Amino acid sequence: MFFRILCFLMGIILTVIGFTNIILYLNLLSFGYSFLEYVNFIIRRVEFICLFIGLFIIWMSISYRRVHEIHL
Protein backbone atom coordinates (compact mmCIF):
# COMPACT_ATOMS: atom_id res chain seq x y z
CA MET A 1 0.00 0.00 0.00
CA PHE A 2 2.82 2.39 0.86
CA PHE A 3 4.50 1.64 -2.47
CA ARG A 4 1.31 2.52 -4.37
CA ILE A 5 1.01 5.84 -2.51
CA LEU A 6 4.66 6.58 -3.22
CA CYS A 7 4.21 5.78 -6.92
CA PHE A 8 1.08 7.94 -7.04
CA LEU A 9 2.92 10.91 -5.53
CA MET A 10 5.87 10.42 -7.87
CA GLY A 11 3.46 10.35 -10.82
CA ILE A 12 1.81 13.56 -9.67
CA ILE A 13 5.19 15.26 -9.35
CA LEU A 14 6.26 14.21 -12.86
CA THR A 15 2.92 15.27 -14.33
CA VAL A 16 3.10 18.69 -12.66
CA ILE A 17 6.63 19.18 -13.97
CA GLY A 18 5.50 18.31 -17.50
CA PHE A 19 2.39 20.52 -17.48
CA THR A 20 4.24 23.43 -15.90
CA ASN A 21 6.96 23.43 -18.52
CA ILE A 22 4.46 23.15 -21.36
CA ILE A 23 2.64 26.20 -19.99
CA LEU A 24 5.91 28.08 -19.48
CA TYR A 25 6.98 27.38 -23.06
CA LEU A 26 3.74 29.00 -24.30
CA ASN A 27 5.76 32.23 -24.16
CA LEU A 28 7.41 31.09 -27.38
CA LEU A 29 4.17 31.91 -29.18
CA SER A 30 4.50 35.55 -28.15
CA PHE A 31 8.03 35.65 -29.61
CA GLY A 32 6.72 34.90 -33.09
CA TYR A 33 6.82 31.10 -33.23
CA SER A 34 3.94 29.46 -35.05
CA PHE A 35 1.84 26.82 -33.31
CA LEU A 36 3.45 24.01 -35.33
CA GLU A 37 6.93 25.22 -34.40
CA TYR A 38 5.82 25.32 -30.76
CA VAL A 39 4.50 21.75 -30.91
CA ASN A 40 7.65 20.61 -32.70
CA PHE A 41 9.76 22.19 -29.94
CA ILE A 42 7.66 20.77 -27.09
CA ILE A 43 7.60 17.15 -28.26
CA ARG A 44 11.41 17.09 -28.31
CA ARG A 45 11.74 18.13 -24.66
CA VAL A 46 12.36 15.74 -21.76
CA GLU A 47 9.62 17.43 -19.73
CA PHE A 48 7.03 16.36 -22.31
CA ILE A 49 8.10 12.75 -21.81
CA CYS A 50 7.88 13.25 -18.02
CA LEU A 51 4.26 14.26 -18.48
CA PHE A 52 3.32 10.95 -20.07
CA ILE A 53 5.47 8.90 -17.72
CA GLY A 54 3.78 10.60 -14.77
CA LEU A 55 0.30 9.98 -16.18
CA PHE A 56 1.20 6.32 -16.78
CA ILE A 57 2.52 5.89 -13.23
CA ILE A 58 -0.64 7.47 -11.80
CA TRP A 59 -2.81 5.20 -13.92
CA MET A 60 -0.84 2.10 -12.89
CA SER A 61 -0.91 2.98 -9.20
CA ILE A 62 -4.69 3.46 -9.30
CA SER A 63 -5.65 0.51 -11.48
CA TYR A 64 -3.19 -2.13 -10.26
CA ARG A 65 -4.79 -4.63 -7.88
CA ARG A 66 -3.03 -7.27 -5.86
CA VAL A 67 -4.52 -10.71 -5.70
CA HIS A 68 -4.13 -11.02 -1.93
CA GLU A 69 -5.08 -7.48 -1.01
CA ILE A 70 -7.72 -7.25 1.69
CA HIS A 71 -10.67 -5.04 0.73
CA LEU A 72 -12.44 -3.46 3.65
PDB file with SEQRES, HELIX, SHEET and CRYST1 records, atoms N, CA, C and O in Angstrom:
SEQRES   1 A   72  MET PHE PHE ARG ILE LEU CYS PHE LEU MET GLY ILE ILE          
SEQRES   2 A   72  LEU THR VAL ILE GLY PHE THR ASN ILE ILE LEU TYR LEU          
SEQRES   3 A   72  ASN LEU LEU SER PHE GLY TYR SER PHE LEU GLU TYR VAL          
SEQRES   4 A   72  ASN PHE ILE ILE ARG ARG VAL GLU PHE ILE CYS LEU PHE          
SEQRES   5 A   72  ILE GLY LEU PHE ILE ILE TRP MET SER ILE SER TYR ARG          
SEQRES   6 A   72  ARG VAL HIS GLU ILE HIS LEU                                  
HELIX    1 AA1 PHE A    2  LEU A   24  1                                  23    
HELIX    2 AA2 ASN A   27  SER A   30  1                                   4    
HELIX    3 AA3 PHE A   35  ILE A   42  1                                   8    
HELIX    4 AA4 VAL A   46  SER A   63  1                                  18    
CRYST1    1.000    1.000    1.000  90.00  90.00  90.00 P 1           1          
ATOM      1  N   MET A   1       0.816  -1.186   0.000  1.00  0.00           N  
ATOM      2  CA  MET A   1       0.000   0.000   0.000  1.00  0.00           C  
ATOM      3  C   MET A   1       0.870   1.265   0.000  1.00  0.00           C  
ATOM      4  O   MET A   1       0.585   2.230  -0.708  1.00  0.00           O  
ATOM      5  N   PHE A   2       1.929   1.237   0.804  1.00  0.00           N  
ATOM      6  CA  PHE A   2       2.825   2.390   0.864  1.00  0.00           C  
ATOM      7  C   PHE A   2       3.505   2.613  -0.480  1.00  0.00           C  
ATOM      8  O   PHE A   2       3.719   3.754  -0.890  1.00  0.00           O  
ATOM      9  N   PHE A   3       3.845   1.526  -1.165  1.00  0.00           N  
ATOM     10  CA  PHE A   3       4.497   1.635  -2.470  1.00  0.00           C  
ATOM     11  C   PHE A   3       3.557   2.270  -3.491  1.00  0.00           C  
ATOM     12  O   PHE A   3       3.999   3.060  -4.325  1.00  0.00           O  
ATOM     13  N   ARG A   4       2.275   1.937  -3.438  1.00  0.00           N  
ATOM     14  CA  ARG A   4       1.307   2.521  -4.365  1.00  0.00           C  
ATOM     15  C   ARG A   4       1.142   4.019  -4.112  1.00  0.00           C  
ATOM     16  O   ARG A   4       1.038   4.804  -5.054  1.00  0.00           O  
ATOM     17  N   ILE A   5       1.118   4.407  -2.848  1.00  0.00           N  
ATOM     18  CA  ILE A   5       1.009   5.835  -2.513  1.00  0.00           C  
ATOM     19  C   ILE A   5       2.252   6.577  -2.976  1.00  0.00           C  
ATOM     20  O   ILE A   5       2.160   7.684  -3.506  1.00  0.00           O  
ATOM     21  N   LEU A   6       3.410   5.970  -2.777  1.00  0.00           N  
ATOM     22  CA  LEU A   6       4.665   6.581  -3.219  1.00  0.00           C  
ATOM     23  C   LEU A   6       4.706   6.722  -4.740  1.00  0.00           C  
ATOM     24  O   LEU A   6       5.133   7.755  -5.256  1.00  0.00           O  
ATOM     25  N   CYS A   7       4.268   5.701  -5.451  1.00  0.00           N  
ATOM     26  CA  CYS A   7       4.214   5.781  -6.918  1.00  0.00           C  
ATOM     27  C   CYS A   7       3.219   6.842  -7.373  1.00  0.00           C  
ATOM     28  O   CYS A   7       3.484   7.571  -8.329  1.00  0.00           O  
ATOM     29  N   PHE A   8       2.076   6.932  -6.697  1.00  0.00           N  
ATOM     30  CA  PHE A   8       1.083   7.936  -7.040  1.00  0.00           C  
ATOM     31  C   PHE A   8       1.647   9.340  -6.871  1.00  0.00           C  
ATOM     32  O   PHE A   8       1.463  10.191  -7.742  1.00  0.00           O  
ATOM     33  N   LEU A   9       2.328   9.590  -5.766  1.00  0.00           N  
ATOM     34  CA  LEU A   9       2.924  10.906  -5.533  1.00  0.00           C  
ATOM     35  C   LEU A   9       4.027  11.217  -6.537  1.00  0.00           C  
ATOM     36  O   LEU A   9       4.149  12.354  -6.995  1.00  0.00           O  
ATOM     37  N   MET A  10       4.828  10.214  -6.881  1.00  0.00           N  
ATOM     38  CA  MET A  10       5.873  10.419  -7.875  1.00  0.00           C  
ATOM     39  C   MET A  10       5.256  10.731  -9.241  1.00  0.00           C  
ATOM     40  O   MET A  10       5.776  11.566  -9.981  1.00  0.00           O  
ATOM     41  N   GLY A  11       4.158  10.068  -9.574  1.00  0.00           N  
ATOM     42  CA  GLY A  11       3.464  10.348 -10.819  1.00  0.00           C  
ATOM     43  C   GLY A  11       2.895  11.751 -10.857  1.00  0.00           C  
ATOM     44  O   GLY A  11       2.959  12.423 -11.886  1.00  0.00           O  
ATOM     45  N   ILE A  12       2.335  12.201  -9.735  1.00  0.00           N  
ATOM     46  CA  ILE A  12       1.809  13.561  -9.667  1.00  0.00           C  
ATOM     47  C   ILE A  12       2.925  14.580  -9.855  1.00  0.00           C  
ATOM     48  O   ILE A  12       2.749  15.571 -10.563  1.00  0.00           O  
ATOM     49  N   ILE A  13       4.061  14.344  -9.230  1.00  0.00           N  
ATOM     50  CA  ILE A  13       5.188  15.264  -9.349  1.00  0.00           C  
ATOM     51  C   ILE A  13       5.669  15.345 -10.800  1.00  0.00           C  
ATOM     52  O   ILE A  13       5.913  16.439 -11.310  1.00  0.00           O  
ATOM     53  N   LEU A  14       5.808  14.197 -11.467  1.00  0.00           N  
ATOM     54  CA  LEU A  14       6.258  14.207 -12.863  1.00  0.00           C  
ATOM     55  C   LEU A  14       5.232  14.874 -13.778  1.00  0.00           C  
ATOM     56  O   LEU A  14       5.602  15.581 -14.715  1.00  0.00           O  
ATOM     57  N   THR A  15       3.955  14.652 -13.511  1.00  0.00           N  
ATOM     58  CA  THR A  15       2.918  15.266 -14.326  1.00  0.00           C  
ATOM     59  C   THR A  15       2.900  16.781 -14.146  1.00  0.00           C  
ATOM     60  O   THR A  15       2.734  17.521 -15.115  1.00  0.00           O  
ATOM     61  N   VAL A  16       3.068  17.238 -12.923  1.00  0.00           N  
ATOM     62  CA  VAL A  16       3.098  18.686 -12.664  1.00  0.00           C  
ATOM     63  C   VAL A  16       4.306  19.322 -13.335  1.00  0.00           C  
ATOM     64  O   VAL A  16       4.202  20.419 -13.883  1.00  0.00           O  
ATOM     65  N   ILE A  17       5.437  18.656 -13.299  1.00  0.00           N  
ATOM     66  CA  ILE A  17       6.630  19.180 -13.972  1.00  0.00           C  
ATOM     67  C   ILE A  17       6.380  19.302 -15.471  1.00  0.00           C  
ATOM     68  O   ILE A  17       6.733  20.312 -16.081  1.00  0.00           O  
ATOM     69  N   GLY A  18       5.775  18.284 -16.063  1.00  0.00           N  
ATOM     70  CA  GLY A  18       5.496  18.311 -17.497  1.00  0.00           C  
ATOM     71  C   GLY A  18       4.525  19.397 -17.879  1.00  0.00           C  
ATOM     72  O   GLY A  18       4.788  20.153 -18.815  1.00  0.00           O  
ATOM     73  N   PHE A  19       3.382  19.500 -17.166  1.00  0.00           N  
ATOM     74  CA  PHE A  19       2.389  20.519 -17.484  1.00  0.00           C  
ATOM     75  C   PHE A  19       2.928  21.927 -17.251  1.00  0.00           C  
ATOM     76  O   PHE A  19       2.643  22.834 -18.033  1.00  0.00           O  
ATOM     77  N   THR A  20       3.697  22.119 -16.194  1.00  0.00           N  
ATOM     78  CA  THR A  20       4.242  23.435 -15.898  1.00  0.00           C  
ATOM     79  C   THR A  20       5.176  23.902 -17.001  1.00  0.00           C  
ATOM     80  O   THR A  20       5.109  25.055 -17.426  1.00  0.00           O  
ATOM     81  N   ASN A  21       6.032  23.030 -17.461  1.00  0.00           N  
ATOM     82  CA  ASN A  21       6.961  23.430 -18.518  1.00  0.00           C  
ATOM     83  C   ASN A  21       6.260  23.661 -19.850  1.00  0.00           C  
ATOM     84  O   ASN A  21       6.668  24.532 -20.619  1.00  0.00           O  
ATOM     85  N   ILE A  22       5.213  22.895 -20.132  1.00  0.00           N  
ATOM     86  CA  ILE A  22       4.456  23.151 -21.362  1.00  0.00           C  
ATOM     87  C   ILE A  22       3.803  24.526 -21.299  1.00  0.00           C  
ATOM     88  O   ILE A  22       3.795  25.254 -22.291  1.00  0.00           O  
ATOM     89  N   ILE A  23       3.256  24.884 -20.143  1.00  0.00           N  
ATOM     90  CA  ILE A  23       2.639  26.204 -19.988  1.00  0.00           C  
ATOM     91  C   ILE A  23       3.690  27.311 -20.053  1.00  0.00           C  
ATOM     92  O   ILE A  23       3.452  28.362 -20.648  1.00  0.00           O  
ATOM     93  N   LEU A  24       4.852  27.074 -19.440  1.00  0.00           N  
ATOM     94  CA  LEU A  24       5.909  28.084 -19.483  1.00  0.00           C  
ATOM     95  C   LEU A  24       6.429  28.304 -20.902  1.00  0.00           C  
ATOM     96  O   LEU A  24       6.763  29.430 -21.269  1.00  0.00           O  
ATOM     97  N   TYR A  25       6.500  27.249 -21.696  1.00  0.00           N  
ATOM     98  CA  TYR A  25       6.979  27.385 -23.065  1.00  0.00           C  
ATOM     99  C   TYR A  25       5.941  28.014 -23.985  1.00  0.00           C  
ATOM    100  O   TYR A  25       6.241  28.265 -25.153  1.00  0.00           O  
ATOM    101  N   LEU A  26       4.727  28.278 -23.497  1.00  0.00           N  
ATOM    102  CA  LEU A  26       3.742  29.002 -24.298  1.00  0.00           C  
ATOM    103  C   LEU A  26       4.216  30.421 -24.620  1.00  0.00           C  
ATOM    104  O   LEU A  26       3.699  31.055 -25.540  1.00  0.00           O  
ATOM    105  N   ASN A  27       5.194  30.918 -23.868  1.00  0.00           N  
ATOM    106  CA  ASN A  27       5.758  32.234 -24.157  1.00  0.00           C  
ATOM    107  C   ASN A  27       6.436  32.273 -25.525  1.00  0.00           C  
ATOM    108  O   ASN A  27       6.622  33.349 -26.094  1.00  0.00           O  
ATOM    109  N   LEU A  28       6.805  31.116 -26.052  1.00  0.00           N  
ATOM    110  CA  LEU A  28       7.414  31.090 -27.383  1.00  0.00           C  
ATOM    111  C   LEU A  28       6.445  31.595 -28.444  1.00  0.00           C  
ATOM    112  O   LEU A  28       6.869  32.142 -29.462  1.00  0.00           O  
ATOM    113  N   LEU A  29       5.150  31.417 -28.213  1.00  0.00           N  
ATOM    114  CA  LEU A  29       4.173  31.907 -29.185  1.00  0.00           C  
ATOM    115  C   LEU A  29       4.162  33.426 -29.247  1.00  0.00           C  
ATOM    116  O   LEU A  29       3.886  33.999 -30.301  1.00  0.00           O  
ATOM    117  N   SER A  30       4.457  34.083 -28.137  1.00  0.00           N  
ATOM    118  CA  SER A  30       4.497  35.548 -28.151  1.00  0.00           C  
ATOM    119  C   SER A  30       5.786  36.081 -28.790  1.00  0.00           C  
ATOM    120  O   SER A  30       5.862  37.264 -29.123  1.00  0.00           O  
ATOM    121  N   PHE A  31       6.786  35.232 -28.961  1.00  0.00           N  
ATOM    122  CA  PHE A  31       8.026  35.651 -29.608  1.00  0.00           C  
ATOM    123  C   PHE A  31       7.987  35.459 -31.114  1.00  0.00           C  
ATOM    124  O   PHE A  31       8.980  35.716 -31.796  1.00  0.00           O  
ATOM    125  N   GLY A  32       6.847  35.008 -31.647  1.00  0.00           N  
ATOM    126  CA  GLY A  32       6.717  34.903 -33.087  1.00  0.00           C  
ATOM    127  C   GLY A  32       6.752  33.488 -33.630  1.00  0.00           C  
ATOM    128  O   GLY A  32       6.682  33.301 -34.845  1.00  0.00           O  
ATOM    129  N   TYR A  33       6.859  32.479 -32.766  1.00  0.00           N  
ATOM    130  CA  TYR A  33       6.822  31.104 -33.233  1.00  0.00           C  
ATOM    131  C   TYR A  33       5.393  30.754 -33.645  1.00  0.00           C  
ATOM    132  O   TYR A  33       4.430  31.219 -33.034  1.00  0.00           O  
ATOM    133  N   SER A  34       5.267  29.937 -34.677  1.00  0.00           N  
ATOM    134  CA  SER A  34       3.936  29.462 -35.046  1.00  0.00           C  
ATOM    135  C   SER A  34       3.562  28.297 -34.124  1.00  0.00           C  
ATOM    136  O   SER A  34       4.402  27.778 -33.389  1.00  0.00           O  
ATOM    137  N   PHE A  35       2.294  27.901 -34.177  1.00  0.00           N  
ATOM    138  CA  PHE A  35       1.840  26.822 -33.310  1.00  0.00           C  
ATOM    139  C   PHE A  35       2.532  25.502 -33.661  1.00  0.00           C  
ATOM    140  O   PHE A  35       2.852  24.721 -32.765  1.00  0.00           O  
ATOM    141  N   LEU A  36       2.764  25.247 -34.933  1.00  0.00           N  
ATOM    142  CA  LEU A  36       3.445  24.008 -35.330  1.00  0.00           C  
ATOM    143  C   LEU A  36       4.907  23.998 -34.881  1.00  0.00           C  
ATOM    144  O   LEU A  36       5.431  22.950 -34.505  1.00  0.00           O  
ATOM    145  N   GLU A  37       5.559  25.141 -34.918  1.00  0.00           N  
ATOM    146  CA  GLU A  37       6.935  25.219 -34.402  1.00  0.00           C  
ATOM    147  C   GLU A  37       6.954  24.998 -32.892  1.00  0.00           C  
ATOM    148  O   GLU A  37       7.869  24.371 -32.360  1.00  0.00           O  
ATOM    149  N   TYR A  38       5.935  25.519 -32.209  1.00  0.00           N  
ATOM    150  CA  TYR A  38       5.820  25.319 -30.765  1.00  0.00           C  
ATOM    151  C   TYR A  38       5.642  23.842 -30.440  1.00  0.00           C  
ATOM    152  O   TYR A  38       6.320  23.310 -29.560  1.00  0.00           O  
ATOM    153  N   VAL A  39       4.737  23.183 -31.144  1.00  0.00           N  
ATOM    154  CA  VAL A  39       4.497  21.751 -30.906  1.00  0.00           C  
ATOM    155  C   VAL A  39       5.748  20.945 -31.238  1.00  0.00           C  
ATOM    156  O   VAL A  39       6.095  20.014 -30.512  1.00  0.00           O  
ATOM    157  N   ASN A  40       6.422  21.294 -32.321  1.00  0.00           N  
ATOM    158  CA  ASN A  40       7.652  20.607 -32.695  1.00  0.00           C  
ATOM    159  C   ASN A  40       8.723  20.773 -31.614  1.00  0.00           C  
ATOM    160  O   ASN A  40       9.474  19.837 -31.338  1.00  0.00           O  
ATOM    161  N   PHE A  41       8.796  21.945 -31.010  1.00  0.00           N  
ATOM    162  CA  PHE A  41       9.763  22.188 -29.941  1.00  0.00           C  
ATOM    163  C   PHE A  41       9.391  21.410 -28.680  1.00  0.00           C  
ATOM    164  O   PHE A  41      10.259  20.821 -28.034  1.00  0.00           O  
ATOM    165  N   ILE A  42       8.111  21.406 -28.329  1.00  0.00           N  
ATOM    166  CA  ILE A  42       7.661  20.769 -27.086  1.00  0.00           C  
ATOM    167  C   ILE A  42       7.852  19.259 -27.122  1.00  0.00           C  
ATOM    168  O   ILE A  42       8.290  18.674 -26.132  1.00  0.00           O  
ATOM    169  N   ILE A  43       7.532  18.619 -28.239  1.00  0.00           N  
ATOM    170  CA  ILE A  43       7.605  17.151 -28.265  1.00  0.00           C  
ATOM    171  C   ILE A  43       9.035  16.634 -28.206  1.00  0.00           C  
ATOM    172  O   ILE A  43       9.247  15.441 -27.989  1.00  0.00           O  
ATOM    173  N   ARG A  44      10.008  17.497 -28.394  1.00  0.00           N  
ATOM    174  CA  ARG A  44      11.406  17.090 -28.310  1.00  0.00           C  
ATOM    175  C   ARG A  44      12.013  17.316 -26.929  1.00  0.00           C  
ATOM    176  O   ARG A  44      13.189  17.016 -26.718  1.00  0.00           O  
ATOM    177  N   ARG A  45      11.243  17.833 -25.998  1.00  0.00           N  
ATOM    178  CA  ARG A  45      11.745  18.131 -24.659  1.00  0.00           C  
ATOM    179  C   ARG A  45      11.550  16.943 -23.720  1.00  0.00           C  
ATOM    180  O   ARG A  45      10.613  16.160 -23.881  1.00  0.00           O  
ATOM    181  N   VAL A  46      12.442  16.816 -22.741  1.00  0.00           N  
ATOM    182  CA  VAL A  46      12.359  15.737 -21.758  1.00  0.00           C  
ATOM    183  C   VAL A  46      11.140  15.928 -20.857  1.00  0.00           C  
ATOM    184  O   VAL A  46      10.553  14.947 -20.402  1.00  0.00           O  
ATOM    185  N   GLU A  47      10.758  17.156 -20.599  1.00  0.00           N  
ATOM    186  CA  GLU A  47       9.618  17.426 -19.726  1.00  0.00           C  
ATOM    187  C   GLU A  47       8.319  16.900 -20.318  1.00  0.00           C  
ATOM    188  O   GLU A  47       7.418  16.499 -19.581  1.00  0.00           O  
ATOM    189  N   PHE A  48       8.215  16.897 -21.646  1.00  0.00           N  
ATOM    190  CA  PHE A  48       7.033  16.360 -22.307  1.00  0.00           C  
ATOM    191  C   PHE A  48       6.939  14.857 -22.072  1.00  0.00           C  
ATOM    192  O   PHE A  48       5.849  14.320 -21.879  1.00  0.00           O  
ATOM    193  N   ILE A  49       8.080  14.185 -22.089  1.00  0.00           N  
ATOM    194  CA  ILE A  49       8.103  12.749 -21.809  1.00  0.00           C  
ATOM    195  C   ILE A  49       7.763  12.499 -20.347  1.00  0.00           C  
ATOM    196  O   ILE A  49       7.090  11.518 -20.031  1.00  0.00           O  
ATOM    197  N   CYS A  50       8.220  13.376 -19.444  1.00  0.00           N  
ATOM    198  CA  CYS A  50       7.879  13.248 -18.022  1.00  0.00           C  
ATOM    199  C   CYS A  50       6.379  13.335 -17.796  1.00  0.00           C  
ATOM    200  O   CYS A  50       5.845  12.675 -16.905  1.00  0.00           O  
ATOM    201  N   LEU A  51       5.705  14.135 -18.590  1.00  0.00           N  
ATOM    202  CA  LEU A  51       4.258  14.258 -18.482  1.00  0.00           C  
ATOM    203  C   LEU A  51       3.590  12.907 -18.711  1.00  0.00           C  
ATOM    204  O   LEU A  51       2.750  12.492 -17.912  1.00  0.00           O  
ATOM    205  N   PHE A  52       3.948  12.222 -19.779  1.00  0.00           N  
ATOM    206  CA  PHE A  52       3.317  10.946 -20.075  1.00  0.00           C  
ATOM    207  C   PHE A  52       3.773   9.838 -19.131  1.00  0.00           C  
ATOM    208  O   PHE A  52       2.987   8.949 -18.802  1.00  0.00           O  
ATOM    209  N   ILE A  53       5.009   9.876 -18.698  1.00  0.00           N  
ATOM    210  CA  ILE A  53       5.471   8.897 -17.716  1.00  0.00           C  
ATOM    211  C   ILE A  53       4.718   9.083 -16.404  1.00  0.00           C  
ATOM    212  O   ILE A  53       4.311   8.106 -15.775  1.00  0.00           O  
ATOM    213  N   GLY A  54       4.533  10.328 -15.992  1.00  0.00           N  
ATOM    214  CA  GLY A  54       3.784  10.604 -14.767  1.00  0.00           C  
ATOM    215  C   GLY A  54       2.341  10.162 -14.861  1.00  0.00           C  
ATOM    216  O   GLY A  54       1.812   9.582 -13.912  1.00  0.00           O  
ATOM    217  N   LEU A  55       1.685  10.426 -15.993  1.00  0.00           N  
ATOM    218  CA  LEU A  55       0.304   9.982 -16.176  1.00  0.00           C  
ATOM    219  C   LEU A  55       0.208   8.459 -16.173  1.00  0.00           C  
ATOM    220  O   LEU A  55      -0.748   7.901 -15.635  1.00  0.00           O  
ATOM    221  N   PHE A  56       1.185   7.784 -16.768  1.00  0.00           N  
ATOM    222  CA  PHE A  56       1.196   6.323 -16.781  1.00  0.00           C  
ATOM    223  C   PHE A  56       1.390   5.761 -15.379  1.00  0.00           C  
ATOM    224  O   PHE A  56       0.736   4.787 -15.006  1.00  0.00           O  
ATOM    225  N   ILE A  57       2.277   6.362 -14.604  1.00  0.00           N  
ATOM    226  CA  ILE A  57       2.518   5.895 -13.228  1.00  0.00           C  
ATOM    227  C   ILE A  57       1.270   6.100 -12.372  1.00  0.00           C  
ATOM    228  O   ILE A  57       0.921   5.236 -11.569  1.00  0.00           O  
ATOM    229  N   ILE A  58       0.599   7.234 -12.540  1.00  0.00           N  
ATOM    230  CA  ILE A  58      -0.642   7.471 -11.797  1.00  0.00           C  
ATOM    231  C   ILE A  58      -1.685   6.431 -12.174  1.00  0.00           C  
ATOM    232  O   ILE A  58      -2.343   5.865 -11.300  1.00  0.00           O  
ATOM    233  N   TRP A  59      -1.840   6.177 -13.459  1.00  0.00           N  
ATOM    234  CA  TRP A  59      -2.815   5.197 -13.921  1.00  0.00           C  
ATOM    235  C   TRP A  59      -2.504   3.800 -13.383  1.00  0.00           C  
ATOM    236  O   TRP A  59      -3.408   3.076 -12.965  1.00  0.00           O  
ATOM    237  N   MET A  60      -1.221   3.423 -13.396  1.00  0.00           N  
ATOM    238  CA  MET A  60      -0.845   2.103 -12.891  1.00  0.00           C  
ATOM    239  C   MET A  60      -1.049   1.999 -11.384  1.00  0.00           C  
ATOM    240  O   MET A  60      -1.475   0.953 -10.894  1.00  0.00           O  
ATOM    241  N   SER A  61      -0.756   3.055 -10.650  1.00  0.00           N  
ATOM    242  CA  SER A  61      -0.914   2.978  -9.201  1.00  0.00           C  
ATOM    243  C   SER A  61      -2.381   2.936  -8.789  1.00  0.00           C  
ATOM    244  O   SER A  61      -2.711   2.402  -7.730  1.00  0.00           O  
ATOM    245  N   ILE A  62      -3.266   3.496  -9.615  1.00  0.00           N  
ATOM    246  CA  ILE A  62      -4.686   3.458  -9.301  1.00  0.00           C  
ATOM    247  C   ILE A  62      -5.318   2.149  -9.743  1.00  0.00           C  
ATOM    248  O   ILE A  62      -6.135   1.584  -9.016  1.00  0.00           O  
ATOM    249  N   SER A  63      -4.956   1.660 -10.918  1.00  0.00           N  
ATOM    250  CA  SER A  63      -5.652   0.507 -11.482  1.00  0.00           C  
ATOM    251  C   SER A  63      -5.052  -0.835 -11.085  1.00  0.00           C  
ATOM    252  O   SER A  63      -5.722  -1.859 -11.215  1.00  0.00           O  
ATOM    253  N   TYR A  64      -3.828  -0.865 -10.610  1.00  0.00           N  
ATOM    254  CA  TYR A  64      -3.189  -2.135 -10.262  1.00  0.00           C  
ATOM    255  C   TYR A  64      -3.812  -2.700  -8.993  1.00  0.00           C  
ATOM    256  O   TYR A  64      -3.927  -2.002  -7.986  1.00  0.00           O  
ATOM    257  N   ARG A  65      -4.209  -3.957  -9.046  1.00  0.00           N  
ATOM    258  CA  ARG A  65      -4.791  -4.635  -7.880  1.00  0.00           C  
ATOM    259  C   ARG A  65      -3.959  -5.861  -7.559  1.00  0.00           C  
ATOM    260  O   ARG A  65      -3.572  -6.619  -8.449  1.00  0.00           O  
ATOM    261  N   ARG A  66      -3.692  -6.044  -6.294  1.00  0.00           N  
ATOM    262  CA  ARG A  66      -3.026  -7.267  -5.855  1.00  0.00           C  
ATOM    263  C   ARG A  66      -4.059  -8.359  -5.673  1.00  0.00           C  
ATOM    264  O   ARG A  66      -5.227  -8.093  -5.386  1.00  0.00           O  
ATOM    265  N   VAL A  67      -3.612  -9.586  -5.843  1.00  0.00           N  
ATOM    266  CA  VAL A  67      -4.517 -10.713  -5.700  1.00  0.00           C  
ATOM    267  C   VAL A  67      -4.871 -10.930  -4.238  1.00  0.00           C  
ATOM    268  O   VAL A  67      -6.010 -11.275  -3.923  1.00  0.00           O  
ATOM    269  N   HIS A  68      -3.927 -10.734  -3.358  1.00  0.00           N  
ATOM    270  CA  HIS A  68      -4.132 -11.023  -1.933  1.00  0.00           C  
ATOM    271  C   HIS A  68      -4.407  -9.767  -1.101  1.00  0.00           C  
ATOM    272  O   HIS A  68      -4.261  -9.783   0.121  1.00  0.00           O  
ATOM    273  N   GLU A  69      -4.795  -8.707  -1.752  1.00  0.00           N  
ATOM    274  CA  GLU A  69      -5.077  -7.478  -1.012  1.00  0.00           C  
ATOM    275  C   GLU A  69      -6.436  -7.573  -0.334  1.00  0.00           C  
ATOM    276  O   GLU A  69      -7.411  -8.015  -0.943  1.00  0.00           O  
ATOM    277  N   ILE A  70      -6.497  -7.160   0.922  1.00  0.00           N  
ATOM    278  CA  ILE A  70      -7.724  -7.247   1.691  1.00  0.00           C  
ATOM    279  C   ILE A  70      -8.533  -5.986   1.424  1.00  0.00           C  
ATOM    280  O   ILE A  70      -8.034  -4.875   1.605  1.00  0.00           O  
ATOM    281  N   HIS A  71      -9.782  -6.153   0.992  1.00  0.00           N  
ATOM    282  CA  HIS A  71     -10.672  -5.044   0.727  1.00  0.00           C  
ATOM    283  C   HIS A  71     -11.607  -4.871   1.903  1.00  0.00           C  
ATOM    284  O   HIS A  71     -12.347  -5.788   2.260  1.00  0.00           O  
ATOM    285  N   LEU A  72     -11.574  -3.706   2.498  1.00  0.00           N  
ATOM    286  CA  LEU A  72     -12.437  -3.456   3.651  1.00  0.00           C  
ATOM    287  C   LEU A  72     -13.701  -2.750   3.240  1.00  0.00           C  
ATOM    288  O   LEU A  72     -14.548  -2.457   4.084  1.00  0.00           O  
TER     289      LEU A  72                                                      
END                                                                             
